[in-house]
Amino acid sequence: MKCNTYYGDHIFYDDMNKAIQTEDITFYNKYLKNNMRALEVACGTGRLSKEIYEHVNEYIGLDYSTDMLEIAKTKNRNVQYIWGDMRNLEKEKLGMFDIIICGFNSLQHLKNDEDIDNFLKSCDNVLRNKGLLIIDIFNPDMRFLNIKEIKEYRYSFYSEYYKDNIDLYEIRKYDKTTRINYLTNIYVNEKLNVNIESNTFMRQYFPGQLEELINKSNFSIKEKIGDYNYNEFNLQSPKQIFILQKSDGK
Ligand SMILES: C[S@@+](CC[C@H](N)C(=O)[O-])C[C@H]1O[C@@H](n2cnc3c(N)ncnc32)[C@H](O)[C@@H]1O
């Protein structure tokens, strides 16, 4: 099954992130070598692609949304992009890798422990022994986890598509039982009659919870970092960035 509109707001994705999210673009360089074969899962619009493929021997970007991949292909014409599900990476189709990157909270789009388990097994399947798997997720921030639904203005950004500013509002509601934060982004420009809604969700992992699932897998935690400046993780860190290593196969 191909998913065309995982993000209904793919036309805004790069513009809205340009305004708030750039620090992670060079973060991965430290872990890349020019003889590596690298896979970026959930690569989206290829926001991180250029910086990764310039530092390795071969790079493949994979995503579940054909809309996001279309944008990536237009931006990075020499890059190989493949449609696929990070819970089911096929060795026969993709080959083997030295490093897999799952950046910018993408893992939080998997709904439950079974999905995470499948993701870890699937990465194990296409990663060479001692290969690296890097996962970047949020450290949950209670200010954004409202049990009652709330609507909030977030920020404005310039849209290349509409050639004007767009105001972004967010509706959030957190389900404590499943730890899923349901999010609706609303993009507004009254002058141009723009009012677009897009729904998504992000599962939250409190410190220790992803570790529990990783400990049952074929990966060990080499490092846990708390931000894009490589500071060690602590409970106040904005991020949880896991540098995992596949076992040596012995
Ligand atoms: C927050 S975006 C991140 C995109 C990109 N990595 C970046 O840094 O901008 C999350 C991406 O995860 C993709 N995604 C969600 N579930 C997926 C799955 N099961 N397999 C592959 N991609 C998936 C979505 O299509 C979306 O492009």
PDBQT file of the ligand as one rigid body, heavy atoms in Angstrom, charges set to zero:
ROOT
HETATM    1  C1  LIG A 301       9.264  14.563  10.849  1.00  0.00    +0.000 C 
HETATM    2  S1  LIG A 301       9.364  13.929   9.219  1.00  0.00    +0.000 S 
HETATM    3  C2  LIG A 301      11.118  13.820   9.121  1.00  0.00    +0.000 C 
HETATM    4  C3  LIG A 301      11.639  13.930   7.719  1.00  0.00    +0.000 C 
HETATM    5  C4  LIG A 301      13.147  14.084   7.622  1.00  0.00    +0.000 C 
HETATM    6  N1  LIG A 301      13.853  12.981   8.254  1.00  0.00    +0.000 N 
HETATM    7  C5  LIG A 301      13.639  15.386   8.221  1.00  0.00    +0.000 C 
HETATM    8  O1  LIG A 301      14.588  15.353   9.001  1.00  0.00    +0.000 OA
HETATM    9  O2  LIG A 301      13.096  16.433   7.879  1.00  0.00    +0.000 OA
HETATM   10  C6  LIG A 301       8.826  12.269   9.451  1.00  0.00    +0.000 C 
HETATM   11  C7  LIG A 301       8.844  11.408   8.199  1.00  0.00    +0.000 C 
HETATM   12  O3  LIG A 301       8.623  10.051   8.602  1.00  0.00    +0.000 OA
HETATM   13  C8  LIG A 301       7.981   9.388   7.522  1.00  0.00    +0.000 C 
HETATM   14  N2  LIG A 301       7.453   8.108   8.020  1.00  0.00    +0.000 N 
HETATM   15  C9  LIG A 301       6.501   7.911   8.969  1.00  0.00    +0.000 A 
HETATM   16  N3  LIG A 301       6.296   6.589   9.160  1.00  0.00    +0.000 NA
HETATM   17  C10 LIG A 301       7.156   5.940   8.335  1.00  0.00    +0.000 A 
HETATM   18  C11 LIG A 301       7.432   4.566   8.091  1.00  0.00    +0.000 A 
HETATM   19  N4  LIG A 301       6.788   3.597   8.735  1.00  0.00    +0.000 N 
HETATM   20  N5  LIG A 301       8.391   4.254   7.187  1.00  0.00    +0.000 NA
HETATM   21  C12 LIG A 301       9.054   5.226   6.520  1.00  0.00    +0.000 A 
HETATM   22  N6  LIG A 301       8.824   6.553   6.696  1.00  0.00    +0.000 NA
HETATM   23  C13 LIG A 301       7.891   6.905   7.600  1.00  0.00    +0.000 A 
HETATM   24  C14 LIG A 301       6.931  10.413   7.092  1.00  0.00    +0.000 C 
HETATM   25  O4  LIG A 301       6.444  10.136   5.806  1.00  0.00    +0.000 OA
HETATM   26  C15 LIG A 301       7.755  11.712   7.168  1.00  0.00    +0.000 C 
HETATM   27  O5  LIG A 301       8.351  12.015   5.934  1.00  0.00    +0.000 OA
ENDROOT
TORSDOF 0
